[in-house]
Amino acid sequence: MLSNKNIVLSGYRCSGKTCVGKHLARELGRKFFDTDALIEKKAQCSIETIVLRHGWHCFRRIEKKVIEDLSRMGALVIASGGGVVMDEENVVNLKRRGFIVWLNAKAEVLKKRMLRDQKLGKFRPSLTGSDPLEEIMRVLSFRSPYYEKASDLVVDTSTLFPREVAALIIKKLPRICGDRTT
């Protein structure tokens, strides 16, 4: 039954998790949480600052705690960080009370979205230090098996607006929650 299950959005940076999550929460009358925003609130600084000062390991430790806390609640829409599915314990916690939807997009689309975000002042620390498109392709190649293994539903966001992605997820909810009457 969907009523108490969380809907967890996973995927690479700029795949639409936050925008889609806000639409889903509004349409379903649920609370929305973005794990990256919660991490920044908990650390009282940006993710970029956390990574620069303390490294990715520190960020992942805070992220794990945020995931644990959210996983204890129900009936939420959660936009998770891009690397959350690489930690098996995170996946187990998220699946305990929820469904994971992998939002994916073509590497070129992700790069365009990241450049747009940078122009708006939203900077994301590099994961590899390489060319952005090369980094996206390399990281996606590595992470895709993790996203695939963790996900209950996959939606390609390359050509869809966030509201369209949310509507598609809502349409497919009965299938992913195993309840044909929802």
Secondary structure, DSSP 4 states (H G I P E B T S, - for coil): --TT-EEEEE-STTSSHHHHHHHHHHHHT-EEEEHHHHHHHHHTS-HHHHHHHH-HHHHHHHHHHHHHHHHTS-SEEEE--TTGGGSHHHHHHHHHTEEEEEEE--HHHHHHHHHHHHHTT-----SSSS-HHHHHHHHHHHHHHHHHHH-SEEEE-TT--HHHHHHHHHHHHHHHHT-TT-
